[in-house]
Amino acid sequence: FWIESADNYIKVHYLDKGKIAAFMIRNTLKTIETSFPHTSLVRCNRSTIVNFEKVKILRKEQDGIFLVLDHEGVPDIPVSKTYATRVLARFSESA
């Protein structure tokens, strides 16, 4: 579903038997981003990459853009101004 950074580690959130699970590995988001350039993984802020196939809604609010993923209990992922153009372009491609 999404990958978040924690210093030199990343936490990968995925679906396991209907529930969101996570595991940590020693890696950086930059490495993940460059290793998988033509996939559904999209950087949406400094510390998060989202699997765009799991995005249900792109919600634009007064305080910014948020990605709503297609599983209950998953927090909405904020999109920073730095990555907004890239995320919006990807959203319009998949629409």
C-alpha positions as CSV (number, residue, x, y, z in Angstrom):
1,F,0.0,0.0,0.0
2,W,2.6,2.5,1.0
3,I,6.2,2.9,2.1
4,E,7.4,5.3,4.8
5,S,10.9,6.3,5.8
6,A,12.5,6.2,9.2
7,D,16.1,7.5,8.8
8,N,18.0,4.8,6.9
9,Y,15.2,2.3,7.2
10,I,11.9,2.0,5.4
11,K,8.7,0.5,6.6
12,V,6.7,-1.3,4.0
13,H,2.9,-1.5,4.6
14,Y,1.1,-4.3,2.9
15,L,-2.0,-6.5,3.1
16,D,-1.6,-9.8,5.0
17,K,-4.8,-11.9,5.5
18,G,-7.0,-8.9,5.1
19,K,-5.1,-6.7,7.6
20,I,-2.5,-4.1,7.1
21,A,0.9,-5.3,8.2
22,A,4.4,-3.8,8.0
23,F,8.0,-4.7,8.0
24,M,11.2,-2.7,8.2
25,I,14.2,-3.0,6.0
26,R,17.5,-1.1,5.8
27,N,17.0,1.1,2.7
28,T,16.1,4.6,1.7
29,L,13.1,6.0,-0.2
30,K,15.4,7.4,-2.8
31,T,16.8,3.9,-3.6
32,I,13.3,2.5,-3.9
33,E,12.2,5.4,-6.1
34,T,15.1,5.0,-8.5
35,S,14.9,1.1,-8.4
36,F,11.3,1.1,-9.6
37,P,10.9,4.0,-12.0
38,H,8.1,2.7,-14.3
39,T,5.8,1.1,-11.6
40,S,2.8,2.3,-9.7
41,L,5.0,3.6,-6.9
42,V,4.8,7.4,-6.6
43,R,6.5,9.7,-4.1
44,C,4.0,11.9,-2.5
45,N,6.0,13.6,0.3
46,R,9.5,13.6,1.8
47,S,8.9,10.5,3.8
48,T,6.2,8.5,1.8
49,I,5.9,6.5,-1.4
50,V,2.4,5.2,-2.3
51,N,1.3,2.4,-4.5
52,F,-0.9,4.3,-6.9
53,E,-3.0,1.2,-7.7
54,K,-4.3,1.4,-4.1
55,V,-5.4,5.1,-4.3
56,K,-9.1,5.3,-4.2
57,I,-9.6,9.1,-4.0
58,L,-7.4,12.2,-4.4
59,R,-9.0,14.7,-2.0
60,K,-8.1,18.4,-2.4
61,E,-8.7,20.4,0.8
62,Q,-7.9,23.9,1.9
63,D,-4.8,22.7,3.7
64,G,-3.5,20.5,0.8
65,I,-4.0,17.3,-1.2
66,F,-4.5,13.9,0.4
67,L,-4.6,10.4,-1.0
68,V,-7.2,8.1,0.3
69,L,-6.2,4.4,-0.1
70,D,-8.7,1.6,-0.7
71,H,-8.5,-0.1,2.6
72,E,-10.2,0.8,5.9
73,G,-8.0,1.9,8.7
74,V,-5.2,3.2,6.5
75,P,-4.5,6.9,7.3
76,D,-4.9,9.4,4.5
77,I,-1.5,10.2,3.0
78,P,-0.7,14.0,2.6
79,V,0.9,15.2,-0.7
80,S,3.5,17.9,-0.2
81,K,3.7,20.9,-2.6
82,T,7.1,19.6,-3.8
83,Y,5.5,16.4,-5.2
84,A,1.9,17.7,-6.0
85,T,2.6,18.2,-9.7
86,R,4.0,14.7,-10.1
87,V,1.1,13.1,-8.1
88,L,-1.6,15.1,-10.0
89,A,0.0,14.1,-13.4
90,R,-0.1,10.4,-12.4
91,F,-3.7,10.7,-11.2
92,S,-4.8,12.2,-14.5
93,E,-2.9,9.4,-16.4
94,S,-4.8,6.7,-14.5
95,A,-8.2,8.4,-14.6
